[in-house]
Amino acid sequence: MARAAYFTPATFKFQRDLAKNNNRDWFIANKARYEEALRDPFLRLLADLQGPLAAISPHFRSDPRSVGGSLFRIQRDTRFANDKTPYKTWAGARLFHERGKQVEAPVFYVHVQPGQCFVAAGLWHPESRVLKRVRDFLVDNPSAWTKATQSASFRKSFERGGESLVRPPRGYDAEHPLIDDLKKKSLVATRAIPDAVATSPSLLREVEKSLKGLAPMVDYLCAALDLEF
């Protein structure tokens, strides 16, 4: 029996409508749409990713619980934000390390938004002490990082992102071969997923393919932080 698509045009229609009506009254009136078109399909995807993710690494988790699992809440934290709109117009889920609640760890990430769906992985804005550990590991172990992130196949599939320092971080050689990475404030890579794929039965296969491609980079970051992979 053919696998059905997780997300549909109704998913993106809900997100676009929410962007135009980002208020509590509208969301409450359309909560059933959110659950049917976005939340529940995402939870099914997370459940179906458990097996493929375990095959990649037994130490990462895809948690399909609706509360407290991999899926981010749709409610925004507006306490310190200039933008006070209450809801996220995107949906995202982190596939986290089993020790991620105790220590800072790299994650895999899946993002659903009209025109901006992607799969990503890495460390996003880690604490300064964590970033220094990774930078020191990069200095001492450059070849494995180069193999994981600079091969032709990796560069064809993934885009490296994140902000960078203007100057080399203090204490690091400006002539180091990995100086561009040493200047990064985040160590992440992403692979865009077209909307047509995100709303097709092939999404699971495409996400799994992306996770496999990102795994060597995540493995390296785990090694830098003395985490199992």
Buried (B, 14 or more C-beta within 10 A) or exposed (E): EEEEBBBBEBBBEBBBBBBEEBEEEBBEEBEEBBBBBBBEBBBBBBBBBBEBBEEBBEBBBBBBEEEEBBBBEBEBEEEEEEEEEBBBBBBBBBBBBBBBEEEBBBBBBBBBBBEEBBBBBBBBEBEEEBBBBBBBBBBEBBEBBBEBBEEEEBEEBBEBBBEEEEEBBEEBEEEBBBBEBBBBBBBBBBBBBEBEBBBBEBBBEBBBBBBEBBBBBBBBBBBBBEBBB
